[in-house]
């Protein structure tokens, strides 16, 4: 799992975002959000600080999920990380 967490962090950093990123926290947050959700496409938002929030685009299947992209919204810019 550590490799997955690192891949999440690296993909977000490659978008140009230099703020703090924790792949394990992101994975766990998504897992908590999708629990008991029907299969389909979803957009989740998560406030990280007073002025930064994440926008997750997720496909949920019967037994797994796919994080399609994550946008980090800051006061001055939006950083797009594409996971597909």
Secondary structure, 3 states (H helix, E strand, C coil): CHHHHHHHHHHHHHCCCCCCCCHHHHHHHHHHHHCCCCCEEEEEEEECCCCCEEEEEEEECCCCEEEEEEEEECCCCEEEEECC
